[in-house]
Structure formats: C-alpha cells, structure tokens
Amino acid sequence: KGYLVDSITLLKEQAKEAKKETDNPKEGLEDYSKGELMAYYSVFLLFKHQASVFRIDEKEIGLTGIEPDRDFV
C-alpha cells in the first residue's frame, strides 16, 4: 500500500501539471498535451477499479477526491 500511496501522490502532482498544459498548450503541442492527460485519466480509472476489486479503501491510498471523468476530461 505504501508504494501505491507514493505513486498516486506523485501521479496526482503530474496530472495537475498536465491539466494546466492542456488548458494552455504550447503551440504545436496541443495533441500531445491532450494525449498525456488522457493517459493520466486511464491510470486513475485503473487505480480506482483495482482498489475496488482488491477491497482497498480509496481514502487509505489517496484516491478520494479524484474523479477522472470530472478532472481529466
């Protein structure tokens, strides 16, 4: 679980930066920025699904408050 907590914390920070870049993309990198954000969307959906399957409390690993459909679309 410690690995998940560390990974999710790092990924949340990186996803916030990716979201900023998608909102204000550099010229020529619009598609790249969207693709990067979509990757974070997929990763967080997977984490949420796996937490459910393995009965891991989302709060315990830092997934609460993350809604991929809201935050990354």
N, C-alpha and C positions, 0 to 999 in steps of 0.2 A: 504494500500500500504506500510505503514511503516513496518508492520510485514513481508511482502514479501521481502522488501529490506534487513532487518536484517537477515532473514532466508537464502536468496540467498547469501549474503556476507559470512555468516558462512559456508554454504554448499560448496561454491567455495574454501574456505581455506581447508576444509576437503577433498574435491575431489582432490586437488593438492597433499595432503599428500598420499592419496590412490593411485594416479597415480605413485608417487615415489616408494611406496611399491610394486606396480605391476611391475615396471621396474626393481627393485632389491628386489625380495621377500625373506623373511626369509625362511630357509629350512623347508619344511613341511607346509608352509602357502601359497603356490603358488595359489591353487584353491580358498582359502579364499580371497586372495588379488584380484583375478580376479572377484569374485562374488561381492565384495564390490564396485569395480569400476563400475561394471555393474549396481548396484543399483543407483549410482550417475548419470549414463547415463540415466536411466529411469526417475529419478526425474527431471533432467533438460529438458528432452524431454517433460514431463508433464507440467512443468512451461511454456515452450515456447508455447505449444499448448494452454494452458489456457489463457496466455496473449493474444494470437491471438483471441480466442473465446470471451473474455471479453473486447477486444479492449483496452488493457493496453499496452502502449509503452514499449518495452523491455528495452530501454535505461533508462527509468524512474525507473525501478526496478532492474537494474544492470545485465540484461541478455545479453546485447550486448557483442560481443567478445567470447561468449561461443557457440561452435559448438559441440554438443555431439558426432556426427559421426567422428569428427576430434580429439577431445580432450580426449575421453574416450574409444576409440576402439583400 
